[in-house]
Amino acid sequence: MAAPLTIEQLIANHNIGVNISDAETLDGHPIDDFSLKGHKHAASDITSGIMSPERLPTGTTAAKGIVQLNSSTDSDSQGTAATSYAVKAVKNMVGSKADKVHKHVPEDLNTGTFSVPITANSNKEYTKRQIRNVILSTATPTSTVGQDGDLYFKYE
């Protein structure tokens, strides 16, 4: 252990970053009790205190770092992170929607207009209310045109 130095000696000989007004409380301590001005520490050496956010790296899609939390469900920011609230809200929205390609049972189709041509299923249940294929043609029906249950009208 080195011999105790006065605060004036520390400041003069070792470029220590202290105020001379602190001399009464620092005087007589060995040089090993002090660190040189501008010294560095590894992040793992910092175990308490408050670090300024400006000193931390910003998180991106390519690098770890800090990001701001965001509860919005319509943000396109790559500099913020979704909260569990936002994730659950999106999950609930998706869970209440049907897949783009899906099917319905006939009972679900009870109003509206079809926006594309449809073809009815072939069947011989003539007493039930249902969609029928209606064919209007000047040609005579053949075995390859139409199916059971279709309505075929020949006109001139």
C-alpha positions in Angstrom: 0.0 0.0 0.0 1.3 3.4 -0.9 2.0 6.1 1.6 -0.9 8.5 2.3 -0.8 11.7 0.2 -2.5 15.0 0.8 -5.3 15.9 -1.5 -3.1 18.6 -3.1 -0.5 15.9 -3.9 -3.2 13.7 -5.4 -4.5 16.5 -7.7 -1.0 17.7 -8.6 0.7 14.3 -9.2 -2.1 12.0 -10.5 -4.7 14.1 -12.4 -7.5 13.0 -10.0 -10.9 14.6 -10.6 -11.8 16.0 -7.2 -12.6 19.5 -5.9 -9.9 21.1 -3.6 -12.8 22.0 -1.3 -13.1 18.3 -0.4 -9.6 18.2 1.0 -10.7 18.0 4.6 -12.6 14.7 4.0 -10.1 13.2 1.5 -6.8 14.2 3.1 -4.7 11.4 4.3 -6.2 8.6 2.1 -3.9 6.4 0.1 -3.8 6.8 -3.7 -5.4 3.4 -4.1 -8.6 4.8 -2.6 -9.1 7.0 -5.7 -9.5 6.4 -9.4 -7.9 8.4 -12.2 -10.0 11.0 -13.9 -11.6 9.5 -17.1 -11.2 5.9 -16.0 -13.7 3.3 -17.6 -15.8 0.4 -16.3 -17.3 -2.6 -18.0 -21.1 -2.6 -17.9 -21.0 -5.6 -15.7 -19.3 -3.5 -13.0 -22.3 -1.2 -12.7 -24.6 -2.8 -10.1 -26.6 0.2 -8.9 -27.6 3.7 -9.6 -29.3 5.4 -12.4 -27.9 5.5 -15.9 -28.8 8.2 -18.3 -30.9 6.7 -21.2 -28.8 8.7 -23.7 -25.9 6.5 -22.8 -27.7 3.3 -23.8 -27.8 2.1 -27.4 -31.1 2.4 -29.3 -32.6 -1.0 -30.2 -33.3 -1.7 -33.9 -34.2 -4.8 -35.9 -30.5 -5.4 -36.3 -29.1 -4.5 -32.9 -30.0 -4.9 -29.2 -30.8 -1.8 -27.2 -33.5 0.2 -25.5 -36.9 0.9 -27.2 -40.0 2.8 -26.2 -43.1 0.6 -25.4 -46.2 1.3 -27.5 -49.7 0.1 -27.0 -50.9 1.1 -30.4 -52.3 -1.6 -32.7 -51.8 0.3 -36.0 -48.2 1.6 -35.7 -45.6 0.8 -38.3 -42.7 2.0 -36.2 -39.5 -0.1 -36.1 -38.2 1.9 -33.2 -40.9 0.9 -30.6 -41.9 -2.4 -29.1 -45.5 -3.6 -28.7 -46.8 -4.0 -25.1 -48.7 -7.2 -24.1 -51.9 -5.0 -24.2 -51.3 -4.3 -28.0 -50.5 -7.9 -28.7 -53.7 -9.1 -27.0 -55.8 -6.5 -28.8 -54.5 -7.7 -32.2 -55.0 -11.4 -31.1 -58.6 -10.6 -30.2 -59.2 -8.8 -33.6 -57.7 -11.7 -35.5 -59.6 -14.3 -33.5 -62.9 -12.7 -34.4 -62.2 -12.7 -38.2 -62.8 -15.6 -40.6 -60.1 -16.7 -43.0 -60.2 -15.1 -46.4 -61.1 -18.4 -47.9 -63.8 -20.2 -45.9 -67.2 -21.9 -46.3 -70.6 -21.4 -44.9 -73.5 -23.8 -44.5 -76.6 -22.9 -46.5 -78.4 -21.6 -43.4 -75.8 -18.8 -43.1 -76.7 -17.4 -46.5 -80.1 -15.8 -46.0 -79.9 -12.3 -47.5 -77.9 -10.3 -50.1 -76.8 -10.7 -53.6 -74.1 -12.9 -55.0 -71.4 -10.8 -56.7 -70.2 -13.7 -58.9 -72.0 -16.5 -60.8 -72.8 -19.5 -58.7 -73.6 -23.1 -59.5 -76.2 -25.0 -57.5 -75.6 -28.6 -56.3 -77.2 -31.4 -58.3 -80.0 -33.1 -56.5 -83.6 -34.4 -56.9 -85.2 -32.8 -53.9 -87.8 -30.8 -55.7 -90.0 -30.0 -52.8 -87.3 -28.0 -50.9 -86.7 -24.4 -51.4 -83.2 -24.0 -52.8 -81.1 -22.4 -55.5 -81.4 -24.0 -58.9 -79.3 -23.7 -62.0 -81.3 -22.1 -64.7 -80.1 -22.6 -68.3 -81.6 -20.5 -71.1 -80.5 -21.7 -74.6 -81.6 -22.0 -78.2 -79.9 -25.5 -78.3 -81.7 -28.7 -77.5 -80.5 -30.2 -74.1 -78.1 -33.1 -74.2 -76.9 -35.5 -71.6 -73.8 -33.5 -71.1 -75.6 -30.2 -70.5 -77.3 -29.7 -67.2 -77.6 -32.0 -64.2 -80.4 -33.4 -62.0 -82.4 -30.5 -60.6 -81.4 -27.9 -63.3 -84.1 -26.0 -65.0 -83.5 -25.9 -68.8 -85.5 -23.6 -71.1 -85.1 -23.8 -74.8 -86.2 -20.7 -76.7 -86.2 -19.7 -80.4 
